[in-house]
């Protein structure tokens, strides 16, 4: 696995496409902090660290919006990795842009930890843009 964050985002995207209730992702502190941001912004129901058979995992409970009795839409419409291992994307505090006119969020790694783009802009911090979702 070359990019563990991209792997986590892909697992979430694929699980939501087939309407799974939860997804298990190998644990890391970085993945946990990204998942906590998604939980705070109501893109996922919950995240919890559990012990798997051989290694710790993150159990992410996915969130859906009920459209009718038989149909439900994922809370995350799209999720994409911005900064990759081969091409890092850094932004200054003045260059942090809104995602989908404020309907989405960007997750930024700053000197004070992981946070949303809105919070980083408010605190006057720049950093590496990890992902965007809406």
One Martini backbone bead per residue (centre of mass of N, CA, C, O) as a GRO file, in nm:
protein
  134
    1UNK     BB    1   0.091   0.041   0.028
    2UNK     BB    2   0.146   0.371  -0.060
    3UNK     BB    3  -0.144   0.519   0.034
    4UNK     BB    4  -0.325   0.522   0.322
    5UNK     BB    5  -0.527   0.755   0.277
    6UNK     BB    6  -0.637   0.669   0.002
    7UNK     BB    7  -0.736   0.397   0.106
    8UNK     BB    8  -0.945   0.505   0.305
    9UNK     BB    9  -1.114   0.672   0.103
   10UNK     BB   10  -1.180   0.429  -0.081
   11UNK     BB   11  -1.327   0.256   0.128
   12UNK     BB   12  -1.551   0.457   0.182
   13UNK     BB   13  -1.656   0.492  -0.107
   14UNK     BB   14  -1.718   0.187  -0.163
   15UNK     BB   15  -1.910   0.136   0.078
   16UNK     BB   16  -2.123   0.351  -0.011
   17UNK     BB   17  -2.194   0.233  -0.292
   18UNK     BB   18  -2.297  -0.052  -0.131
   19UNK     BB   19  -2.431   0.021   0.153
   20UNK     BB   20  -2.262   0.013   0.399
   21UNK     BB   21  -2.241   0.055   0.745
   22UNK     BB   22  -1.930  -0.035   0.752
   23UNK     BB   23  -1.567   0.022   0.805
   24UNK     BB   24  -1.237  -0.113   0.778
   25UNK     BB   25  -0.926   0.032   0.903
   26UNK     BB   26  -0.620   0.078   0.936
   27UNK     BB   27  -0.433   0.201   1.189
   28UNK     BB   28  -0.390   0.561   1.254
   29UNK     BB   29  -0.352   0.876   1.364
   30UNK     BB   30  -0.417   1.019   1.098
   31UNK     BB   31  -0.685   0.871   1.035
   32UNK     BB   32  -0.825   0.948   1.297
   33UNK     BB   33  -0.822   1.259   1.254
   34UNK     BB   34  -0.988   1.254   0.994
   35UNK     BB   35  -1.237   1.101   1.107
   36UNK     BB   36  -1.308   1.311   1.327
   37UNK     BB   37  -1.378   1.535   1.129
   38UNK     BB   38  -1.610   1.381   0.987
   39UNK     BB   39  -1.776   1.353   1.248
   40UNK     BB   40  -1.807   1.657   1.324
   41UNK     BB   41  -1.935   1.714   1.014
   42UNK     BB   42  -2.144   1.472   0.945
   43UNK     BB   43  -2.026   1.227   0.743
   44UNK     BB   44  -2.019   1.044   1.000
   45UNK     BB   45  -2.116   0.875   1.274
   46UNK     BB   46  -1.846   0.695   1.352
   47UNK     BB   47  -1.537   0.638   1.550
   48UNK     BB   48  -1.325   0.341   1.621
   49UNK     BB   49  -1.099   0.174   1.812
   50UNK     BB   50  -0.982  -0.156   1.729
   51UNK     BB   51  -0.919  -0.495   1.764
   52UNK     BB   52  -0.805  -0.706   1.566
   53UNK     BB   53  -0.660  -0.997   1.493
   54UNK     BB   54  -0.351  -0.842   1.450
   55UNK     BB   55  -0.462  -0.538   1.431
   56UNK     BB   56  -0.546  -0.227   1.440
   57UNK     BB   57  -0.867  -0.059   1.393
   58UNK     BB   58  -1.103   0.125   1.212
   59UNK     BB   59  -1.441   0.200   1.292
   60UNK     BB   60  -1.663   0.304   1.037
   61UNK     BB   61  -1.965   0.472   1.050
   62UNK     BB   62  -2.196   0.528   0.823
   63UNK     BB   63  -2.378   0.785   0.644
   64UNK     BB   64  -2.732   0.844   0.577
   65UNK     BB   65  -2.986   0.961   0.360
   66UNK     BB   66  -3.325   0.958   0.369
   67UNK     BB   67  -3.558   0.939   0.103
   68UNK     BB   68  -3.690   0.657   0.153
   69UNK     BB   69  -3.776   0.343   0.245
   70UNK     BB   70  -3.556   0.223   0.010
   71UNK     BB   71  -3.383   0.495   0.011
   72UNK     BB   72  -3.025   0.591   0.021
   73UNK     BB   73  -2.788   0.846   0.081
   74UNK     BB   74  -2.487   0.954   0.097
   75UNK     BB   75  -2.319   1.198   0.276
   76UNK     BB   76  -2.096   1.136   0.068
   77UNK     BB   77  -2.056   1.227  -0.255
   78UNK     BB   78  -1.743   1.322  -0.243
   79UNK     BB   79  -1.396   1.193  -0.245
   80UNK     BB   80  -1.064   1.350  -0.240
   81UNK     BB   81  -0.737   1.349  -0.320
   82UNK     BB   82  -0.487   1.593  -0.329
   83UNK     BB   83  -0.239   1.516  -0.170
   84UNK     BB   84   0.044   1.348  -0.271
   85UNK     BB   85   0.338   1.185  -0.280
   86UNK     BB   86   0.419   1.310  -0.574
   87UNK     BB   87   0.209   1.569  -0.497
   88UNK     BB   88   0.228   1.832  -0.314
   89UNK     BB   89  -0.020   2.043  -0.139
   90UNK     BB   90   0.013   2.384  -0.065
   91UNK     BB   91  -0.117   2.640   0.162
   92UNK     BB   92  -0.208   2.939   0.236
   93UNK     BB   93  -0.418   3.126   0.420
   94UNK     BB   94  -0.511   3.293   0.152
   95UNK     BB   95  -0.559   3.007  -0.035
   96UNK     BB   96  -0.810   2.916   0.105
   97UNK     BB   97  -1.081   2.734  -0.013
   98UNK     BB   98  -1.387   2.670  -0.098
   99UNK     BB   99  -1.612   2.395  -0.101
  100UNK     BB  100  -1.878   2.410  -0.277
  101UNK     BB  101  -1.977   2.682  -0.145
  102UNK     BB  102  -1.966   2.534   0.162
  103UNK     BB  103  -2.064   2.220   0.137
  104UNK     BB  104  -1.771   2.159   0.191
  105UNK     BB  105  -1.446   2.013   0.271
  106UNK     BB  106  -1.122   2.062   0.401
  107UNK     BB  107  -0.821   1.887   0.475
  108UNK     BB  108  -0.565   2.008   0.701
  109UNK     BB  109  -0.217   2.011   0.754
  110UNK     BB  110  -0.077   2.146   1.037
  111UNK     BB  111   0.113   2.261   1.303
  112UNK     BB  112  -0.174   2.199   1.483
  113UNK     BB  113  -0.293   1.996   1.292
  114UNK     BB  114  -0.587   1.872   1.211
  115UNK     BB  115  -0.811   2.049   0.979
  116UNK     BB  116  -1.011   2.259   0.854
  117UNK     BB  117  -1.011   2.516   0.637
  118UNK     BB  118  -1.176   2.716   0.808
  119UNK     BB  119  -1.006   2.696   1.069
  120UNK     BB  120  -0.731   2.771   0.945
  121UNK     BB  121  -0.817   3.051   0.847
  122UNK     BB  122  -0.902   3.161   1.126
  123UNK     BB  123  -0.597   3.097   1.249
  124UNK     BB  124  -0.375   3.151   1.022
  125UNK     BB  125  -0.330   2.873   0.852
  126UNK     BB  126  -0.134   2.656   0.685
  127UNK     BB  127  -0.089   2.374   0.440
  128UNK     BB  128  -0.180   2.049   0.376
  129UNK     BB  129  -0.386   1.909   0.139
  130UNK     BB  130  -0.551   1.614   0.173
  131UNK     BB  131  -0.876   1.674   0.137
  132UNK     BB  132  -1.199   1.648  -0.031
  133UNK     BB  133  -1.554   1.710   0.056
  134UNK     BB  134  -1.939   1.660  -0.024
   0.00000   0.00000   0.00000
